[in-house]
Amino acid sequence: MRPNGRYAAGASQLSAIRVWATCLLLLSAVAMSPTSAKAQPSQAAATTHVYLLRGVLNIFSLGLDTIGSRLEAQGIPVTVANFVSWSSLADEAAAAYKAGRLKTIVLVGHSSGATALPDMIAKLNRLGVPVKLAIGLDSVFKTKLSTGAERYINLYIGDGPGEPVRAADGFRGKLDNVDVRGSGAGHITIDKNELIQRRVIAEIDAVVMRSRAPAAPTAQPGAPKPVARSAAATAPGRN
């Protein structure tokens, strides 16, 4: 038995209505779902800025761009530039710090960019601006650190052109020279090495996490001092 024309038309209209309803539901679901994968910055991340200095000719340190992109995905602002810009970048960072827009400064450099880090740190210190962390990747030309970042990490390849960074007399801060030979990285590829990139990002993330921690309470004048207890006194008892 074949349906009459009126019944067929009604069925067709009902089918069309169902299709439109399904489309509207799908569009609503898309509109309600997040469309950006970029992390929303925390206050600590937003007031941190990472300056990444490429090496000579500006074409051999493109792994720093990858590091920068990964940090930006975490909501951490970055600037990637050639090492010859270190002085103007120091002026820019100092102005932002003194205006209260920036609290934590991190520097990363590769090759000649790493060699320029001590100069950038020294200028920032002269301008009254502290550097929380600096990371050099295979610094060359007998790099010498005269003034302090709170922590300076030099990742170098011991059997390559990179060298340990030396601390001058009066240097304040913590200097770590880390020989990464055997990592599979060379001087030109150290900034692109996945393990090295993870190390750099992990060190920066640790700085951001520490800057989120509340400051230790300040002792009030006249308040009793806590009594120091020996390790033996605080150690758990033995049966």
Secondary structure, DSSP 8 states (H G I E B T S, - for coil): ----HHHHHHHHHHHHHHHHHHHHHHHHHHHHS----S----HHHHTEEEEEEE-GGGTS-THHHHHHHHHHHTT--EEEEEGGGHHHHHHHHHHHHHTTS--EEEEEEETHHHHTHHHHHHHHHHTT---SEEEEES--S--EE-S--SEEEEEE-TTSS----EE-TT--SEEEEEE-TTSS--TTTGGG-HHHHHHHHHHHHHHHHHHHS-------TT--------HHHHS----
